[in-house]
Amino acid sequence: MEEGQILESIKEIMANTFKVKPANINLDSRLDEDLGLDSVDIMDSIALFEEKFQISILSENVAETPRMSTVQDLVEIVKKSKG
């Protein structure tokens, strides 16, 4: 899956679930400050991304869970998980 496809899927999920305008979502968008997601929203979005992309993001070992502060971080996590 290419970066552009991943980004479009993320935009769709964010727009439909959190009412974020797709035009406001870019790779540099910060999940909290730019998109207005709180910690609960971020956890909800992770569950949606895991389902959409058929991947596992959260690790039982918190130290192994990847950093997710921007849309770019999410895209990289999906790309890495999809191989």
Residue frames relative to the residue before (quaternion, step in Angstrom):
aa qw qx qy qz dx dy dz
M 1.0000 0.0000 0.0000 0.0000 0.00 0.00 0.00
E 0.3573 -0.7635 0.5044 0.1871 3.55 -0.82 1.00
E 0.6943 -0.5060 0.3298 0.3914 3.54 -1.26 0.56
G 0.6572 0.5252 -0.3135 0.4404 3.59 0.93 -0.86
Q 0.6473 0.5087 -0.3080 0.4769 3.57 1.04 -0.79
I 0.6392 0.5192 -0.3166 0.4708 3.56 0.99 -0.85
L 0.6574 0.5132 -0.3094 0.4568 3.58 0.87 -0.95
E 0.6615 0.5023 -0.3163 0.4583 3.61 0.90 -0.85
S 0.6423 0.5079 -0.3241 0.4738 3.59 1.02 -0.73
I 0.6364 0.5152 -0.3230 0.4746 3.58 1.00 -0.80
K 0.6364 0.5261 -0.3239 0.4618 3.60 0.95 -0.87
E 0.6557 0.5222 -0.3098 0.4488 3.57 0.93 -0.92
I 0.6656 0.4932 -0.3004 0.4728 3.58 0.90 -0.92
M 0.6706 0.5006 -0.3020 0.4565 3.60 0.87 -0.94
A 0.6697 0.5022 -0.2995 0.4578 3.59 0.93 -0.89
N 0.7211 0.4563 -0.2555 0.4544 3.58 0.86 -0.94
T 0.7495 0.4158 -0.2147 0.4683 3.56 0.97 -0.83
F 0.8223 0.2363 -0.0862 0.5104 3.56 0.87 -0.96
K 0.4288 -0.7398 0.4287 0.2916 3.58 1.33 0.19
V 0.3403 0.7029 -0.5328 0.3261 3.56 1.03 0.86
K 0.4539 -0.6808 0.4968 0.2892 3.58 -0.86 0.89
P 0.5091 -0.6731 0.4374 0.3105 3.60 -0.76 1.00
A 0.6147 0.5620 -0.3479 0.4305 3.60 1.07 -0.68
N 0.6694 0.4986 -0.2924 0.4666 3.60 1.20 -0.48
I 0.6462 0.5165 -0.3099 0.4686 3.57 1.29 -0.17
N 0.1599 0.7547 -0.6234 0.1273 3.54 -0.73 1.13
L 0.7418 -0.4329 0.2645 0.4385 3.56 -1.23 0.16
D 0.7085 0.4585 -0.2601 0.4692 3.60 1.07 -0.67
S 0.4494 0.7047 -0.4519 0.3118 3.61 1.25 -0.16
R 0.3042 -0.7241 0.5925 0.1791 3.54 -0.94 0.99
L 0.5374 -0.6696 0.4117 0.3055 3.54 -0.83 1.02
D 0.7445 0.3971 -0.2284 0.4856 3.57 0.90 -0.85
E 0.7756 0.3943 -0.2141 0.4440 3.57 0.52 -1.13
D 0.7582 0.3849 -0.2169 0.4796 3.60 0.86 -0.91
L 0.7822 0.3332 -0.1669 0.4993 3.58 0.95 -0.87
G 0.4563 -0.7422 0.4022 0.2813 3.56 1.30 -0.05
L 0.4164 0.7017 -0.4828 0.3180 3.59 1.14 0.47
D 0.2680 -0.7303 0.5997 0.1877 3.55 -1.02 0.80
S 0.7479 -0.4149 0.2527 0.4524 3.60 -1.24 0.08
V 0.6323 0.5157 -0.3372 0.4697 3.61 1.03 -0.68
D 0.6353 0.5225 -0.3216 0.4691 3.59 0.99 -0.83
I 0.6517 0.5143 -0.3175 0.4582 3.57 0.96 -0.86
M 0.6474 0.4992 -0.3207 0.4784 3.59 0.97 -0.78
D 0.6363 0.5161 -0.3214 0.4748 3.59 1.00 -0.80
S 0.6632 0.5025 -0.3124 0.4584 3.58 0.94 -0.87
I 0.6074 0.5492 -0.3539 0.4518 3.60 1.03 -0.72
A 0.6460 0.5107 -0.3202 0.4683 3.59 0.93 -0.86
L 0.6615 0.5017 -0.3028 0.4680 3.59 0.97 -0.82
F 0.6567 0.4990 -0.3099 0.4731 3.60 0.98 -0.81
E 0.6275 0.5300 -0.3383 0.4593 3.57 1.02 -0.79
E 0.6679 0.4932 -0.2924 0.4746 3.57 0.97 -0.85
K 0.6757 0.5151 -0.2935 0.4380 3.58 0.82 -1.01
F 0.7994 0.3187 -0.1386 0.4901 3.57 0.81 -1.04
Q 0.3618 -0.7555 0.4719 0.2749 3.59 1.33 -0.04
I 0.4918 0.6185 -0.4447 0.4216 3.54 0.87 1.10
S 0.3338 -0.6893 0.5916 0.2520 3.53 -1.34 0.10
I 0.1790 -0.8051 0.5606 0.0741 3.56 -0.63 1.15
L 0.7384 0.3965 -0.2281 0.4956 3.56 0.80 -1.00
S 0.2445 -0.7560 0.5948 0.1220 3.51 -1.03 0.86
E 0.5614 -0.5782 0.4575 0.3759 3.56 -1.16 0.55
N 0.6822 0.3928 -0.2524 0.5626 3.55 1.17 -0.61
V 0.4004 -0.7608 0.4570 0.2280 3.58 -0.26 1.27
A 0.6267 0.5592 -0.3401 0.4229 3.59 1.03 -0.72
E 0.6911 0.4683 -0.2732 0.4779 3.58 1.19 -0.50
T 0.5070 0.6343 -0.4315 0.3929 3.59 1.25 -0.13
P 0.4459 -0.7257 0.4516 0.2657 3.60 -0.72 1.02
R 0.5715 -0.5782 0.4657 0.3497 3.54 -1.27 0.54
M 0.0041 -0.7960 0.6041 -0.0391 3.56 -0.91 0.96
S 0.2151 0.7899 -0.5517 0.1591 3.56 0.00 1.23
T 0.7736 0.2367 -0.1479 0.5689 3.59 1.20 -0.41
V 0.6523 -0.4808 0.4040 0.4244 3.54 -1.31 0.22
Q 0.5983 0.5629 -0.3542 0.4468 3.61 1.05 -0.73
D 0.6194 0.5356 -0.3427 0.4604 3.61 0.98 -0.80
L 0.6627 0.5062 -0.3047 0.4602 3.58 0.93 -0.89
V 0.6402 0.5212 -0.3229 0.4627 3.57 0.94 -0.89
E 0.6686 0.5024 -0.3010 0.4583 3.60 0.91 -0.92
I 0.6318 0.5290 -0.3321 0.4590 3.60 0.99 -0.80
V 0.6603 0.4953 -0.3064 0.4741 3.59 0.93 -0.89
K 0.6545 0.5159 -0.3201 0.4506 3.60 0.87 -0.94
K 0.6701 0.4996 -0.2928 0.4643 3.57 0.92 -0.94
S 0.6901 0.4917 -0.2789 0.4520 3.58 0.93 -0.89
K 0.6922 0.4680 -0.2724 0.4771 3.57 1.11 -0.68
G 0.4402 -0.7184 0.4351 0.3175 3.57 1.32 -0.17
